[in-house]
């Protein structure tokens, strides 16, 4: 590592070149360079933007071994006690935060008299360099309760929302767990101590997405009943058939786990499924029928062979089945709560009851249509697929098919994959969309059109949707056909337009002129400067344009005169190069080097590390900065 007193020729490079150098390095190299001097750290913070504002920082907290701060798979800095510093050959005293400590430059291990203070200082330093919070925590089995308390009491003061928490410790307390009450995903690899007593606290009852417990022998039914979670996987549990039966009865009565979508419990013994469902009025499903359950946390669908269907008081259906692996001494008890759209297809009465009873899912802008050409199109509620529509083939296996009525059409549906097969897919897509909208009492709020879709198909769907006067909130176009002229059927459309065009026939100027909040074009090499004359959006993101710095210079001058992009709050433009002198030629500007923050919304704040302020004729001030990602970009904010 270069001495803090020696000259470092790298920093003599122009700002633009230096930014590209840092963006092409790895995160661990960024940290090494930043430790060379105060100037090195300051320049990196002002220039390198590729690694910033991301959720990739992780702390691995270990008791006897060095704790590590990582960026994805890259180890950045490790923290160990000063007594472990035995190799003086590669050690160098470096300043981290307010402390000067020995660092082994061969493996980037830092040595501290107080290891916990070192962990805190290293975390602060890394978060400052990358302008990101540490949101993933992996706590190993030898971390003590006092260590956990020290670190996370401090982190709690920063109001950090942890995105992933992995605990492999056997000596945590209720207070320890409450530090992670607001985690969306929690993985507990260890077990609670024998002295642990259940308390109805926020950790167990907080609504979260996923809980994964690898060693659940310590769990009691009181934990299971209060878990307010969509997806739960717990291995090595010791519940009896009677206890699981009691849990299912409470779920059936609406007294437990209201958010539950899928639960997988692993038992080190065989279960009696008849005892598990006793007194629940379950409908036995033949073993030959295997249904598939979509779980968003996995690329693979979960098979449900046979089992029992149990109905809750509000009509929701859950399937309970067991699966035993001969090579493993474990029995899986799987529980899946099916979507209401599946229930609504059972009969006219089922659809009518659903339509008039559950209010939780209604009147929300959550229905999405994903429209493909040669693959099954689908309609989904948020990220939950409801129904698929595909062309019928004579080669289809009819064994797992049943006839269902969708609107006025009777079609064949695969019971395993909720796919409706038909010859006229357009007509059935229309019926499926109408059926879903009626069930949920809301319109399709967003749609995505694949590049595989034919022109006539796009026209047909859009003309039909325009007749309903639908107001879209999101539109994703991945098509090159002239058929996107069909969007002009919507006169008063309001949507966040995300256009992805890469061919020669592209979105027309009339589409671009529609007032939108957000317009993003990923393959914008076809764009001409004249297209910007029509764009009427608040946020603009153009990637891979063919604009030169001279072109951007003309665009800035037009913006300065108030001739184009009058509503723009933030624009990102991909350029073929980043010559700031040519970019700002003939434009009065004031340079600044200090960090600023541009607030796009309450949740989207963009840091600006230096740039140029230019004044528009009406007094509005715009900031021009080089925004670097995988492509050359400049931003006007």
C-alpha positions in Angstrom: 0.0 0.0 0.0 1.3 3.4 -0.9 2.5 5.5 2.1 0.4 8.4 3.2 3.3 10.7 2.6 4.4 9.5 -0.9 3.0 11.1 -4.1 0.2 9.3 -5.8 0.2 10.0 -9.6 -3.3 8.5 -10.0 -4.9 11.6 -8.4 -3.3 13.8 -11.1 -5.7 12.4 -13.7 -8.6 14.6 -14.9 -11.8 14.2 -12.9 -13.7 12.3 -15.7 -10.8 9.8 -16.3 -10.4 9.3 -12.5 -14.1 8.5 -12.2 -13.9 5.9 -14.9 -10.8 4.4 -13.2 -12.6 4.0 -9.9 -15.8 2.7 -11.5 -13.7 -0.1 -13.2 -12.1 -1.2 -9.9 -13.5 -3.6 -7.3 -14.9 -2.5 -3.9 -12.0 -4.0 -2.0 -9.6 -2.0 -4.2 -11.6 1.1 -3.5 -11.1 0.7 0.2 -7.4 0.1 -0.2 -7.0 3.3 -2.2 -9.2 5.3 0.2 -6.8 4.4 3.1 -3.8 6.0 1.3 -4.6 9.5 2.5 -7.4 11.9 3.5 -7.3 13.3 -0.1 -7.7 9.8 -1.5 -10.8 9.1 0.5 -12.3 12.5 -0.3 -11.6 12.1 -4.1 -13.2 8.6 -4.1 -16.3 9.9 -2.3 -16.6 12.7 -4.9 -15.9 10.7 -8.0 -16.7 7.0 -7.8 -20.5 6.5 -8.1 -20.8 2.9 -9.4 -20.7 1.3 -5.9 -22.7 3.8 -4.0 -26.3 3.8 -2.6 -26.6 0.0 -3.0 -27.8 -2.6 -0.5 -24.7 -4.8 -0.8 -22.8 -4.1 2.4 -22.8 -6.9 5.0 -21.3 -7.3 8.5 -20.2 -10.8 9.6 -20.0 -10.5 13.4 -17.8 -13.2 14.9 -16.6 -13.6 18.5 -13.3 -15.5 18.4 -12.6 -14.9 14.7 -12.1 -11.6 13.0 -15.4 -9.8 12.2 -15.6 -8.8 8.5 -17.3 -6.0 6.6 -18.1 -7.2 3.0 -19.4 -5.9 -0.2 -21.2 -8.9 -1.8 -18.4 -11.5 -2.2 -15.6 -8.9 -1.6 -14.1 -8.7 1.9 -13.3 -5.1 2.6 -11.9 -4.8 6.1 -11.7 -7.3 9.0 -11.5 -6.5 12.7 -9.5 -8.4 15.3 -8.1 -7.9 18.8 -4.6 -6.3 19.1 -3.4 -9.5 20.8 -3.8 -11.4 17.5 -1.4 -9.1 15.6 1.6 -11.4 15.2 3.0 -10.7 11.7 4.7 -7.3 11.8 6.1 -7.6 8.3 2.9 -6.5 6.5 1.6 -4.1 9.2 1.2 -0.4 8.6 -0.4 2.1 10.9 -3.4 3.7 9.1 -6.2 6.1 10.2 -9.7 4.7 10.3 -12.2 7.2 11.6 -10.6 8.9 14.5 -8.2 6.1 15.4 -4.8 5.2 14.0 -4.5 1.4 14.2 -2.2 -1.3 12.8 -3.4 -2.9 9.5 -2.1 -6.1 7.9 -2.1 -4.9 4.3 -1.8 -8.4 2.9 -5.3 -9.4 4.1 -6.7 -6.0 5.3 -7.2 -7.1 8.9 -7.3 -4.2 11.4 -6.2 -4.7 15.0 -7.9 -2.9 17.9 -7.5 -2.8 21.7 -11.3 -2.8 21.9 -12.6 -5.1 19.2 -16.2 -3.8 19.4 -15.1 -0.2 19.0 -13.1 -1.4 16.0 -16.2 -3.0 14.4 -18.1 0.2 14.9 -15.3 2.4 13.5 -14.8 0.1 10.4 -18.5 0.0 9.7 -18.7 3.8 9.9 -15.7 4.2 7.6 -17.0 1.8 5.0 -20.5 3.2 5.0 -19.1 6.7 4.6 -16.9 5.7 1.6 -19.8 3.9 -0.2 -22.5 6.2 1.0 -24.6 3.2 1.9 -26.0 1.6 5.1 -25.1 -1.9 6.1 -28.4 -3.8 5.7 -27.3 -7.4 5.9 -26.1 -9.0 9.1 -24.7 -12.5 9.7 -24.1 -13.2 13.4 -22.1 -16.4 14.0 -22.5 -18.8 16.8 -19.6 -17.6 18.9 -20.8 -13.9 19.0 -21.8 -13.1 22.6 -24.9 -11.4 23.7 -23.0 -8.3 24.9 -21.4 -8.0 21.4 -24.7 -8.2 19.7 -26.2 -5.6 22.1 -23.3 -3.2 21.6 -23.4 -3.2 17.9 -27.1 -3.2 17.3 -27.9 -0.6 20.0 -25.6 1.7 18.1 -27.2 0.6 14.7 -30.7 1.2 16.1 -29.8 4.8 16.7 -29.0 5.2 13.0 -32.6 3.9 12.3 -31.3 1.4 9.7 -33.8 -1.0 8.2 -32.0 -4.3 7.9 -33.0 -6.2 4.7 -31.6 -9.5 5.8 -30.7 -10.9 9.2 -28.9 -14.3 9.7 -28.5 -15.4 13.3 -26.4 -18.4 14.1 -26.2 -17.9 17.8 -27.4 -20.0 20.7 -27.3 -17.4 23.5 -29.6 -14.5 22.3 -32.3 -12.9 24.5 -35.6 -11.5 23.7 -34.0 -8.0 23.7 -31.5 -9.2 21.1 -34.3 -10.4 18.8 -36.2 -7.1 19.1 -33.4 -5.3 17.4 -34.5 -7.2 14.3 -38.2 -6.6 14.7 -38.6 -4.7 11.4 -36.6 -7.1 9.1 -38.5 -8.3 6.0 -36.3 -11.5 5.9 -35.0 -13.3 9.0 -32.9 -16.5 9.0 -32.3 -18.1 12.5 -29.6 -20.8 12.1 -29.1 -21.3 15.9 -31.4 -22.0 18.8 -32.5 -19.9 21.7 -31.0 -20.8 25.1 -32.8 -23.3 27.4 -33.6 -20.4 29.7 -35.5 -18.5 27.0 -39.2 -18.0 27.7 -41.6 -16.9 25.0 -42.9 -13.3 25.2 -45.5 -11.8 22.9 -43.1 -9.2 21.6 -42.6 -7.3 18.4 -40.1 -9.7 16.9 -42.6 -12.6 16.7 -45.6 -10.5 15.7 -44.1 -8.0 13.2 -45.6 -8.6 9.7 -42.7 -9.8 7.5 -42.1 -11.6 4.3 -40.0 -14.6 5.2 -38.7 -16.5 8.3 -36.3 -19.4 7.9 -35.4 -21.4 11.0 -32.8 -24.2 10.5 -33.0 -25.6 14.0 -36.5 -25.3 15.3 -36.5 -27.9 18.1 -36.7 -25.2 20.7 -39.9 -23.7 19.2 -43.2 -23.8 21.0 -46.7 -23.6 19.5 -47.0 -20.0 21.0 -44.3 -18.9 18.5 -46.0 -20.4 15.6 -49.4 -19.0 16.4 -48.2 -15.4 16.6 -45.9 -15.4 13.5 -47.4 -12.8 11.2 -45.5 -13.9 8.1 -46.2 -14.8 4.5 -43.6 -17.5 4.0 -42.3 -19.7 6.9 -39.8 -22.5 6.7 -38.8 -24.3 10.0 -36.8 -27.5 10.2 -36.4 -30.1 13.0 -39.6 -29.1 14.8 -41.1 -31.4 17.5 -44.8 -30.6 17.4 -47.2 -33.4 17.7 -50.1 -34.2 15.4 -52.5 -32.8 17.9 -50.6 -29.5 18.2 -50.6 -29.0 14.4 -54.3 -29.9 14.3 -54.9 -27.2 17.0 -52.9 -24.6 14.9 -55.0 -25.4 11.7 -58.2 -25.0 13.7 -57.1 -21.6 14.9 -56.1 -20.6 11.3 -59.5 -21.9 10.1 -61.2 -19.6 12.6 -59.1 -16.6 11.6 -57.3 -16.5 14.9 -53.7 -17.2 13.7 -51.3 -16.2 10.9 -53.5 -13.9 8.8 -50.7 -13.2 6.2 -49.8 -16.9 5.7 -49.2 -18.0 2.1 -46.8 -20.9 2.5 -45.4 -22.9 5.4 -42.9 -25.8 5.4 -42.3 -27.7 8.6 -39.7 -30.4 8.8 -40.2 -33.2 11.4 -37.7 -35.9 12.4 -40.5 -38.4 12.5 -43.5 -39.6 10.4 -46.8 -37.8 10.7 -50.3 -39.1 10.6 -52.0 -36.7 8.2 -55.5 -38.0 9.2 -54.9 -36.9 12.8 -53.5 -33.5 11.6 -56.7 -32.6 9.8 -59.2 -34.3 12.2 -62.3 -32.2 12.8 -61.5 -29.7 10.0 -63.9 -30.9 7.4 -61.1 -31.3 4.9 -61.6 -32.6 1.4 -59.3 -35.4 0.5 -57.3 -34.9 -2.7 -56.3 -38.1 -4.5 -52.5 -38.8 -4.4 -52.4 -38.9 -8.2 -53.3 -35.2 -8.4 -50.1 -33.1 -8.0 -50.7 -29.3 -7.8 -48.0 -26.7 -8.1 -47.6 -23.7 -5.8 -45.7 -20.6 -6.9 -43.5 -19.1 -4.2 -41.8 -15.8 -5.2 -38.7 -16.6 -3.1 -37.8 -19.6 -5.4 -37.4 -20.1 -9.1 -39.0 -23.6 -8.7 -42.6 -24.3 -8.0 -43.5 -26.4 -5.0 -45.3 -29.7 -5.6 -48.4 -30.6 -3.6 -49.2 -34.3 -4.1 -52.7 -35.1 -2.8 -53.4 -33.9 0.7 -56.4 -32.2 2.1 -58.2 -29.0 1.2 -59.5 -27.0 4.2 -61.7 -23.9 3.9 -61.4 -20.9 6.3 -64.5 -19.0 7.5 -64.0 -16.4 4.8 -63.8 -18.9 1.9 -60.0 -19.0 1.7 -58.7 -22.5 0.9 -55.5 -24.1 2.3 -54.0 -27.3 1.2 -52.1 -29.5 3.7 -49.9 -32.4 2.5 -46.9 -34.4 3.7 -43.8 -35.5 1.8 -41.2 -38.0 3.0 -37.7 -38.4 1.5 -36.5 -42.0 1.8 -32.9 -41.0 1.9 -33.5 -38.4 4.7 -35.0 -39.1 8.1 -37.4 -36.1 7.7 -41.0 -35.5 6.9 -42.1 -32.2 5.4 -45.6 -30.9 6.3 -46.5 -28.3 3.7 -49.3 -25.8 3.9 -50.3 -23.5 1.0 -52.9 -20.8 0.9 -54.3 -20.6 -2.6 -55.1 -17.3 -4.3 -58.8 -16.2 -4.4 -58.8 -16.4 -8.1 -58.4 -20.2 -8.0 -61.4 -20.4 -5.6 -63.5 -18.1 -7.7 -63.3 -20.6 -10.7 -64.8 -23.4 -8.6 -68.4 -22.4 -9.4 -70.7 -19.4 -10.0 -71.6 -19.4 -6.3 -67.9 -19.3 -5.3 -67.3 -16.3 -7.6 -70.3 -14.5 -6.3 -69.5 -15.1 -2.6 -65.9 -13.9 -3.2 -67.1 -10.9 -5.0 -69.3 -9.8 -2.2 -67.3 -10.8 0.9 -63.6 -10.2 1.1 -62.6 -6.5 1.1 -58.9 -6.8 1.7 -57.9 -7.2 -1.9 -60.5 -4.9 -3.5 -60.3 -1.4 -5.1 -56.5 -1.4 -5.2 -54.2 -0.7 -8.2 -52.6 -4.0 -8.0 -53.7 -6.0 -11.1 -51.1 -6.4 -13.8 -51.3 -7.9 -17.3 -48.1 -9.3 -18.8 -48.7 -9.9 -22.5 -46.5 -12.3 -24.4 -46.4 -13.5 -27.9 -45.4 -17.2 -28.0 -45.3 -17.7 -24.2 -48.3 -17.9 -21.8 -49.6 -14.4 -21.0 -50.5 -13.9 -17.4 -52.5 -11.7 -15.1 -51.2 -11.2 -11.6 -52.0 -9.4 -8.3 -48.8 -7.6 -7.2 -46.2 -10.3 -7.5 -48.6 -13.2 -7.2 -49.6 -14.9 -10.6 -53.3 -15.5 -10.8 -54.0 -17.1 -14.2 -52.0 -17.9 -17.4 -53.3 -18.1 -20.9 -51.7 -20.2 -23.6 -52.4 -21.7 -27.0 -53.8 -25.2 -26.9 -51.7 -27.9 -28.5 -52.9 -31.4 -29.5 -49.8 -32.7 -27.6 -51.1 -31.5 -24.3 -51.6 -34.2 -21.6 -55.4 -33.9 -20.7 -55.0 -36.0 -17.5 -54.7 -33.0 -15.3 -57.1 -30.7 -17.1 -60.6 -29.6 -16.1 -63.2 -27.4 -17.8 -63.7 -24.0 -16.3 -66.0 -21.2 -17.2 -64.4 -17.8 -17.6 -67.0 -15.2 -18.4 -69.1 -16.7 -21.2 -66.3 -19.0 -22.4 -65.6 -22.6 -21.3 -62.0 -23.5 -21.6 -59.6 -26.2 -20.4 -57.4 -25.3 -17.4 -54.3 -27.2 -16.1 -55.0 -27.8 -12.4 -51.3 -27.9 -11.7 -50.2 -24.6 -13.2 -53.4 -22.5 -13.4 -53.0 -22.2 -17.2 -56.0 -21.8 -19.4 -55.5 -23.4 -22.8 -57.4 -22.2 -25.8 -57.3 -21.6 -29.6 -58.2 -18.0 -29.5 -55.9 -16.6 -26.9 -56.9 -12.9 -27.4 -60.5 -13.6 -26.6 -59.7 -15.7 -23.6 -57.2 -13.1 -22.3 -60.0 -10.6 -22.5 -62.3 -12.9 -20.5 -59.6 -13.7 -17.9 -58.9 -10.0 -17.4 -62.6 -9.2 -17.0 -63.1 -12.1 -14.6 -60.1 -11.0 -12.5 -61.2 -7.3 -12.5 -64.7 -8.4 -11.4 -63.4 -10.6 -8.6 -61.1 -7.8 -7.2 -63.4 -4.9 -8.2 -60.6 -3.0 -9.7 -59.1 -2.2 -13.1 -55.9 -3.5 -14.6 -53.5 -0.7 -13.5 -50.4 -1.7 -15.4 -49.3 -3.8 -18.4 -46.2 -5.1 -20.0 -46.0 -6.0 -23.7 -43.2 -8.4 -24.8 -41.2 -7.9 -28.0 -42.6 -11.3 -29.1 -46.1 -10.0 -29.4 -47.5 -9.5 -32.8 -48.7 -6.1 -34.0 -52.3 -7.2 -34.5 -52.4 -8.6 -30.9 -51.2 -5.4 -29.4 -53.7 -3.4 -31.4 -56.6 -5.7 -30.3 -55.8 -5.6 -26.6 -55.1 -1.8 -26.5 -58.3 -0.9 -28.4 -60.4 -3.1 -26.1 -58.7 -1.6 -23.0 -59.2 2.0 -24.3 -62.9 1.3 -24.6 -63.0 0.8 -20.8 -61.3 4.3 -20.3 -58.7 2.6 -18.2 -56.1 4.8 -16.4 -52.8 3.0 -16.3 -50.2 3.7 -13.7 -47.4 1.8 -15.4 -46.7 0.8 -19.0 -43.8 -1.4 -20.0 -43.2 -1.6 -23.8 -40.6 -4.1 -25.0 -41.8 -4.1 -28.7 -40.6 -2.6 -31.9 -43.8 -2.8 -33.9 -45.7 0.1 -35.3 -48.6 -1.2 -33.2 -47.6 1.0 -30.2 -49.5 3.7 -32.2 -52.4 2.0 -30.5 -51.4 3.8 -27.3 -52.8 7.0 -28.9 -56.2 5.5 -28.3 -55.8 6.7 -24.8 -56.5 10.4 -24.8 -56.3 11.2 -21.1 -53.9 8.5 -20.1 -51.9 8.8 -16.9 -49.1 6.3 -16.5 -45.4 6.0 -15.6 -44.1 5.0 -19.0 -41.2 2.7 -19.2 -40.5 2.2 -22.9 -37.9 -0.3 -24.0 -37.4 0.0 -27.7 -34.4 -1.3 -29.6 -35.6 -1.6 -33.3 -36.2 0.9 -36.1 -39.9 1.4 -35.5 -40.1 3.2 -32.2 -42.5 5.0 -29.9 -44.0 8.0 -31.8 -43.7 11.6 -30.9 -47.4 11.7 -29.9 -46.7 9.0 -27.3 -43.7 10.9 -26.0 -45.8 14.0 -25.7 -48.3 12.4 -23.3 -47.7 14.1 -19.9 -46.0 11.4 -17.7 -44.2 11.3 -14.5 -41.4 9.0 -15.7 -40.2 8.0 -19.1 -37.3 5.5 -19.4 -35.9 4.2 -22.7 -33.2 1.5 -22.3 -32.0 1.2 -25.9 -32.2 4.8 -27.1 -29.7 4.7 -29.9 -32.5 5.5 -32.4 -33.4 8.8 -30.6 -32.9 12.0 -32.4 -32.5 15.4 -30.8 -35.9 16.4 -32.2 -37.6 13.8 -30.1 -36.7 15.8 -27.0 -38.8 18.6 -28.3 -41.9 16.6 -27.6 -41.0 14.9 -24.3 -43.3 16.0 -21.6 -42.2 14.2 -18.4 -40.9 14.9 -14.9 -38.2 12.2 -14.8 -36.3 11.1 -17.9 -33.9 8.3 -18.2 -32.3 7.7 -21.6 -29.6 4.9 -21.9 -27.3 4.1 -24.8 -28.2 7.1 -26.8 -26.0 8.1 -29.8 -25.9 11.7 -28.5 -22.4 13.3 -28.6 -21.3 16.0 -26.2 -22.1 18.6 -29.0 -25.7 17.3 -29.2 -26.1 17.5 -25.4 -24.6 21.0 -25.5 -27.4 22.0 -27.9 -30.0 20.3 -25.7 -28.8 22.2 -22.6 -28.9 25.5 -24.5 -32.5 24.8 -25.6 -33.4 23.9 -22.0 -31.7 27.1 -20.8 -33.9 29.2 -23.1 -37.0 27.3 -21.9 -37.7 25.7 -25.3 -37.7 22.0 -24.3 -38.2 19.7 -21.2 -39.9 22.5 -19.3 -41.4 20.1 -16.7 -38.2 18.1 -16.2 -37.0 17.6 -12.6 -34.3 15.1 -13.3 -32.9 13.8 -16.6 -30.2 11.1 -17.1 -28.7 11.0 -20.6 -26.4 8.3 -21.9 -23.6 9.9 -24.0 -20.8 8.5 -26.2 -18.2 10.4 -24.1 -18.0 12.8 -21.2 -16.0 15.9 -22.2 -17.4 18.4 -19.8 -15.7 21.3 -21.5 -17.4 20.5 -24.8 -20.6 19.7 -22.9 -20.8 23.2 -21.4 -19.2 25.2 -24.2 -20.9 28.6 -24.5 -23.0 28.1 -21.4 -22.5 30.3 -18.3 -22.0 27.9 -15.3 -20.7 27.8 -11.8 -18.6 24.8 -10.7 -19.0 23.3 -7.2 -17.1 20.3 -5.6 -19.0 19.8 -2.4 -21.5 17.0 -2.0 -25.2 17.8 -2.5 -28.3 15.7 -2.3 -31.1 15.9 -4.9 -34.4 14.7 -3.5 -36.5 12.9 -6.2 -39.1 11.7 -3.7 -39.3 10.9 0.0 -37.6 7.5 -0.6 -35.3 8.4 -3.6 -32.4 10.8 -2.7 -29.5 11.1 -5.1 -26.1 12.3 -4.0 -24.3 14.7 -6.3 -20.5 14.8 -6.0 -19.6 18.0 -7.7 -20.9 19.5 -10.9 -22.0 22.8 -12.6 -25.0 25.0 -11.9 -26.6 26.7 -14.9 -29.4 29.3 -14.8 -32.5 29.1 -17.0 -33.9 32.3 -18.3 -36.8 32.1 -15.9 -34.5 31.8 -12.9 -34.7 28.1 -12.5 -31.3 26.6 -11.6 -30.2 23.2 -13.0 -27.3 21.1 -11.9 -25.2 19.3 -14.5 -23.1 16.4 -13.2 -21.5 13.2 -14.6 -23.6 10.4 -13.3 -21.6 7.2 -14.0 -23.0 3.7 -14.1 -22.2 0.9 -16.5 -22.5 3.4 -19.4 -21.3 7.0 -19.9 -24.0 9.2 -18.4 -24.5 12.8 -17.6 -27.4 14.1 -15.5 -29.4 17.3 -15.5 -31.1 17.8 -12.1 
